[in-house]
Amino acid sequence: MIRPEPLQFEQGLAQVRDDRTQGAAELARACLRLLVDSALTITAASTSDWRCALLERAERLAECRPSMAAIRHLVECWQMTVIPRVNARPLDEARRIAAAVGRDLIEQSRQATEQAAEQLARFLGAGRVLMTHSLSSTIMGVFTRLAAQGVSAIVTESRPLYEGRRLAERLSALDIPTTLITDAQMGLFVARAHAVVVGADSRLPDGSLINKAGTYLLALAARDQGVPFYVCSERFKQRQPAWGAPEFESMDPCELGAPGWTCVTVENVYFDRTPARLISGWFDEQGLGC
């Protein structure tokens, strides 16, 4: 019999599900860390019981943020690597294998993020004015690499929780000249940029992008003004056709701060879809792709 020890896992799962400050890659790595911890701590009488409990947790993690392909992709990579290797193993050995695979995938994800940022930074070069929306660890990596090369930034607030303000603070710490604007000013400022650069929550099979709501509007404005629009993300964010249609997560309407007016419905959809036709290029760990 398995003795349930759910509290730490449930808390970690809730933190990933409710997180509004970290990007998809960071949350995917958090899910892998939960799997590593689970592999080492689940109490079970046999490898078979342990495996069943671990797979149940993996399934819940894979489905917890449906707009973020990296989570499901990395969790499924972990499952496909671990399960064939542990079925006939003693429990202690199975634990070590599952934990080692999780740690290796965390490092692969981290390296892929860094390499994708390096590829885009090298392509953009020095002295550029870059506009962005939301807060992406990959795009932060691009700015970090270009900080000493005369880059400047135009950053949207990214409402309702203002991730753009946190990005502006980080850019200020790097001495990068930054203009912070409301989301509604996208169309006014995009022509001042040499390029728009954004991260990704998911890349769909048709080459379109799921990212923080407002990205689609920024891409439309960039196209209208003749400004290139680049996406930078690791290949783990590729959504697989077998997963079906993407889901666009909605968050608490209270985040908008609207009074409870009669007959008024408040919507707070966090993600939108940018068609492939508006994207000038995707940069991943291997460089510019189609």
KASUL-V502915 format. One record per residue. N is the residue number from 1. RES is the residue in three letters. SS is DSSP state (2 for helix, 1 for strand, 0 for the rest). PSI is psi in whole degrees, -180 to 180 (* if undefined). Layout:
n:N res:RES ss:SS psi:PSI
n:N res:RES ss:SS psi:PSI
//
This chain:
n:1 res:MET ss:0 psi:143
n:2 res:ILE ss:0 psi:131
n:3 res:ARG ss:1 psi:112
n:4 res:PRO ss:0 psi:134
n:5 res:GLU ss:0 psi:68
n:6 res:PRO ss:0 psi:-16
n:7 res:LEU ss:2 psi:-52
n:8 res:GLN ss:2 psi:-43
n:9 res:PHE ss:2 psi:-46
n:10 res:GLU ss:2 psi:-39
n:11 res:GLN ss:2 psi:-43
n:12 res:GLY ss:2 psi:-42
n:13 res:LEU ss:2 psi:-43
n:14 res:ALA ss:2 psi:-38
n:15 res:GLN ss:2 psi:-42
n:16 res:VAL ss:2 psi:-45
n:17 res:ARG ss:2 psi:-36
n:18 res:ASP ss:2 psi:-3
n:19 res:ASP ss:0 psi:135
n:20 res:ARG ss:0 psi:5
n:21 res:THR ss:0 psi:-22
n:22 res:GLN ss:0 psi:155
n:23 res:GLY ss:0 psi:177
n:24 res:ALA ss:2 psi:-40
n:25 res:ALA ss:2 psi:-42
n:26 res:GLU ss:2 psi:-40
n:27 res:LEU ss:2 psi:-33
n:28 res:ALA ss:2 psi:-41
n:29 res:ARG ss:2 psi:-33
n:30 res:ALA ss:2 psi:-39
n:31 res:CYS ss:2 psi:-41
n:32 res:LEU ss:2 psi:-38
n:33 res:ARG ss:2 psi:-36
n:34 res:LEU ss:2 psi:-37
n:35 res:LEU ss:2 psi:-41
n:36 res:VAL ss:2 psi:-48
n:37 res:ASP ss:2 psi:-41
n:38 res:SER ss:2 psi:-43
n:39 res:ALA ss:2 psi:-36
n:40 res:LEU ss:2 psi:-20
n:41 res:THR ss:2 psi:-19
n:42 res:ILE ss:0 psi:129
n:43 res:THR ss:1 psi:125
n:44 res:ALA ss:0 psi:153
n:45 res:ALA ss:0 psi:-19
n:46 res:SER ss:0 psi:164
n:47 res:THR ss:2 psi:-37
n:48 res:SER ss:2 psi:-46
n:49 res:ASP ss:2 psi:-43
n:50 res:TRP ss:2 psi:-46
n:51 res:ARG ss:2 psi:-44
n:52 res:CYS ss:2 psi:-44
n:53 res:ALA ss:2 psi:-39
n:54 res:LEU ss:2 psi:-42
n:55 res:LEU ss:2 psi:-36
n:56 res:GLU ss:2 psi:-41
n:57 res:ARG ss:2 psi:-40
n:58 res:ALA ss:2 psi:-42
n:59 res:GLU ss:2 psi:-41
n:60 res:ARG ss:2 psi:-39
n:61 res:LEU ss:2 psi:-42
n:62 res:ALA ss:2 psi:-29
n:63 res:GLU ss:0 psi:2
n:64 res:CYS ss:0 psi:-25
n:65 res:ARG ss:0 psi:82
n:66 res:PRO ss:0 psi:-17
n:67 res:SER ss:0 psi:-7
n:68 res:MET ss:0 psi:98
n:69 res:ALA ss:2 psi:-30
n:70 res:ALA ss:2 psi:-35
n:71 res:ILE ss:2 psi:-54
n:72 res:ARG ss:2 psi:-40
n:73 res:HIS ss:2 psi:-49
n:74 res:LEU ss:2 psi:-39
n:75 res:VAL ss:2 psi:-41
n:76 res:GLU ss:2 psi:-37
n:77 res:CYS ss:2 psi:-43
n:78 res:TRP ss:2 psi:-47
n:79 res:GLN ss:2 psi:-47
n:80 res:MET ss:2 psi:-27
n:81 res:THR ss:2 psi:-41
n:82 res:VAL ss:2 psi:-50
n:83 res:ILE ss:2 psi:-46
n:84 res:PRO ss:2 psi:-22
n:85 res:ARG ss:2 psi:-15
n:86 res:VAL ss:2 psi:-11
n:87 res:ASN ss:0 psi:-42
n:88 res:ALA ss:0 psi:15
n:89 res:ARG ss:0 psi:152
n:90 res:PRO ss:0 psi:154
n:91 res:LEU ss:2 psi:-45
n:92 res:ASP ss:2 psi:-40
n:93 res:GLU ss:2 psi:-40
n:94 res:ALA ss:2 psi:-40
n:95 res:ARG ss:2 psi:-48
n:96 res:ARG ss:2 psi:-40
n:97 res:ILE ss:2 psi:-49
n:98 res:ALA ss:2 psi:-41
n:99 res:ALA ss:2 psi:-41
n:100 res:ALA ss:2 psi:-40
n:101 res:VAL ss:2 psi:-42
n:102 res:GLY ss:2 psi:-45
n:103 res:ARG ss:2 psi:-39
n:104 res:ASP ss:2 psi:-41
n:105 res:LEU ss:2 psi:-36
n:106 res:ILE ss:2 psi:-45
n:107 res:GLU ss:2 psi:-39
n:108 res:GLN ss:2 psi:-43
n:109 res:SER ss:2 psi:-45
n:110 res:ARG ss:2 psi:-45
n:111 res:GLN ss:2 psi:-39
n:112 res:ALA ss:2 psi:-41
n:113 res:THR ss:2 psi:-46
n:114 res:GLU ss:2 psi:-41
n:115 res:GLN ss:2 psi:-38
n:116 res:ALA ss:2 psi:-43
n:117 res:ALA ss:2 psi:-41
n:118 res:GLU ss:2 psi:-41
n:119 res:GLN ss:2 psi:-46
n:120 res:LEU ss:2 psi:-41
n:121 res:ALA ss:2 psi:-42
n:122 res:ARG ss:2 psi:-38
n:123 res:PHE ss:2 psi:-43
n:124 res:LEU ss:2 psi:-44
n:125 res:GLY ss:0 psi:-170
n:126 res:ALA ss:0 psi:158
n:127 res:GLY ss:0 psi:25
n:128 res:ARG ss:0 psi:150
n:129 res:VAL ss:1 psi:118
n:130 res:LEU ss:1 psi:132
n:131 res:MET ss:1 psi:143
n:132 res:THR ss:1 psi:166
n:133 res:HIS ss:0 psi:139
n:134 res:SER ss:0 psi:-168
n:135 res:LEU ss:0 psi:109
n:136 res:SER ss:0 psi:130
n:137 res:SER ss:2 psi:-32
n:138 res:THR ss:2 psi:-45
n:139 res:ILE ss:2 psi:-35
n:140 res:MET ss:2 psi:-38
n:141 res:GLY ss:2 psi:-36
n:142 res:VAL ss:2 psi:-48
n:143 res:PHE ss:2 psi:-39
n:144 res:THR ss:2 psi:-41
n:145 res:ARG ss:2 psi:-26
n:146 res:LEU ss:2 psi:2
n:147 res:ALA ss:2 psi:-36
n:148 res:ALA ss:2 psi:9
n:149 res:GLN ss:2 psi:26
n:150 res:GLY ss:0 psi:21
n:151 res:VAL ss:0 psi:150
n:152 res:SER ss:1 psi:166
n:153 res:ALA ss:1 psi:149
n:154 res:ILE ss:1 psi:121
n:155 res:VAL ss:1 psi:127
n:156 res:THR ss:1 psi:152
n:157 res:GLU ss:0 psi:-32
n:158 res:SER ss:0 psi:69
n:159 res:ARG ss:0 psi:159
n:160 res:PRO ss:0 psi:-15
n:161 res:LEU ss:0 psi:9
n:162 res:TYR ss:0 psi:46
n:163 res:GLU ss:2 psi:-31
n:164 res:GLY ss:2 psi:-31
n:165 res:ARG ss:2 psi:-39
n:166 res:ARG ss:2 psi:-38
n:167 res:LEU ss:2 psi:-44
n:168 res:ALA ss:2 psi:-39
n:169 res:GLU ss:2 psi:-43
n:170 res:ARG ss:2 psi:-38
n:171 res:LEU ss:2 psi:-38
n:172 res:SER ss:2 psi:-39
n:173 res:ALA ss:2 psi:-23
n:174 res:LEU ss:0 psi:6
n:175 res:ASP ss:0 psi:32
n:176 res:ILE ss:0 psi:120
n:177 res:PRO ss:0 psi:127
n:178 res:THR ss:1 psi:134
n:179 res:THR ss:1 psi:120
n:180 res:LEU ss:1 psi:128
n:181 res:ILE ss:1 psi:162
n:182 res:THR ss:0 psi:159
n:183 res:ASP ss:2 psi:-33
n:184 res:ALA ss:2 psi:-15
n:185 res:GLN ss:2 psi:7
n:186 res:MET ss:2 psi:-51
n:187 res:GLY ss:2 psi:-26
n:188 res:LEU ss:2 psi:-32
n:189 res:PHE ss:2 psi:-16
n:190 res:VAL ss:2 psi:-31
n:191 res:ALA ss:2 psi:-16
n:192 res:ARG ss:2 psi:-10
n:193 res:ALA ss:0 psi:147
n:194 res:HIS ss:0 psi:-29
n:195 res:ALA ss:1 psi:153
n:196 res:VAL ss:1 psi:134
n:197 res:VAL ss:1 psi:129
n:198 res:VAL ss:1 psi:158
n:199 res:GLY ss:0 psi:-166
n:200 res:ALA ss:0 psi:142
n:201 res:ASP ss:0 psi:-33
n:202 res:SER ss:1 psi:147
n:203 res:ARG ss:1 psi:125
n:204 res:LEU ss:0 psi:160
n:205 res:PRO ss:0 psi:-27
n:206 res:ASP ss:0 psi:7
n:207 res:GLY ss:0 psi:2
n:208 res:SER ss:0 psi:170
n:209 res:LEU ss:1 psi:135
n:210 res:ILE ss:1 psi:125
n:211 res:ASN ss:1 psi:180
n:212 res:LYS ss:1 psi:136
n:213 res:ALA ss:0 psi:134
n:214 res:GLY ss:0 psi:-20
n:215 res:THR ss:2 psi:-42
n:216 res:TYR ss:2 psi:-44
n:217 res:LEU ss:2 psi:-39
n:218 res:LEU ss:2 psi:-39
n:219 res:ALA ss:2 psi:-40
n:220 res:LEU ss:2 psi:-44
n:221 res:ALA ss:2 psi:-40
n:222 res:ALA ss:2 psi:-43
n:223 res:ARG ss:2 psi:-42
n:224 res:ASP ss:2 psi:-32
n:225 res:GLN ss:2 psi:2
n:226 res:GLY ss:0 psi:28
n:227 res:VAL ss:0 psi:128
n:228 res:PRO ss:1 psi:145
n:229 res:PHE ss:1 psi:111
n:230 res:TYR ss:1 psi:142
n:231 res:VAL ss:1 psi:138
n:232 res:CYS ss:1 psi:117
n:233 res:SER ss:0 psi:154
n:234 res:GLU ss:0 psi:163
n:235 res:ARG ss:2 psi:-15
n:236 res:PHE ss:2 psi:-15
n:237 res:LYS ss:2 psi:8
n:238 res:GLN ss:1 psi:122
n:239 res:ARG ss:0 psi:136
n:240 res:GLN ss:0 psi:142
n:241 res:PRO ss:2 psi:-33
n:242 res:ALA ss:2 psi:-15
n:243 res:TRP ss:2 psi:-11
n:244 res:GLY ss:0 psi:-167
n:245 res:ALA ss:0 psi:143
n:246 res:PRO ss:0 psi:153
n:247 res:GLU ss:0 psi:137
n:248 res:PHE ss:0 psi:108
n:249 res:GLU ss:0 psi:139
n:250 res:SER ss:1 psi:144
n:251 res:MET ss:0 psi:-179
n:252 res:ASP ss:0 psi:121
n:253 res:PRO ss:2 psi:-23
n:254 res:CYS ss:2 psi:-21
n:255 res:GLU ss:2 psi:-23
n:256 res:LEU ss:2 psi:-13
n:257 res:GLY ss:0 psi:21
n:258 res:ALA ss:0 psi:141
n:259 res:PRO ss:0 psi:163
n:260 res:GLY ss:0 psi:68
n:261 res:TRP ss:0 psi:142
n:262 res:THR ss:0 psi:136
n:263 res:CYS ss:0 psi:11
n:264 res:VAL ss:0 psi:123
n:265 res:THR ss:0 psi:127
n:266 res:VAL ss:0 psi:126
n:267 res:GLU ss:0 psi:141
n:268 res:ASN ss:0 psi:65
n:269 res:VAL ss:1 psi:126
n:270 res:TYR ss:0 psi:-17
n:271 res:PHE ss:1 psi:152
n:272 res:ASP ss:1 psi:175
n:273 res:ARG ss:1 psi:125
n:274 res:THR ss:1 psi:119
n:275 res:PRO ss:0 psi:152
n:276 res:ALA ss:2 psi:-30
n:277 res:ARG ss:2 psi:-20
n:278 res:LEU ss:2 psi:-2
n:279 res:ILE ss:0 psi:122
n:280 res:SER ss:0 psi:-30
n:281 res:GLY ss:1 psi:149
n:282 res:TRP ss:1 psi:130
n:283 res:PHE ss:1 psi:125
n:284 res:ASP ss:1 psi:-165
n:285 res:GLU ss:0 psi:-14
n:286 res:GLN ss:0 psi:3
n:287 res:GLY ss:1 psi:-154
n:288 res:LEU ss:1 psi:123
n:289 res:GLY ss:1 psi:-174
n:290 res:CYS ss:0 psi:*
//
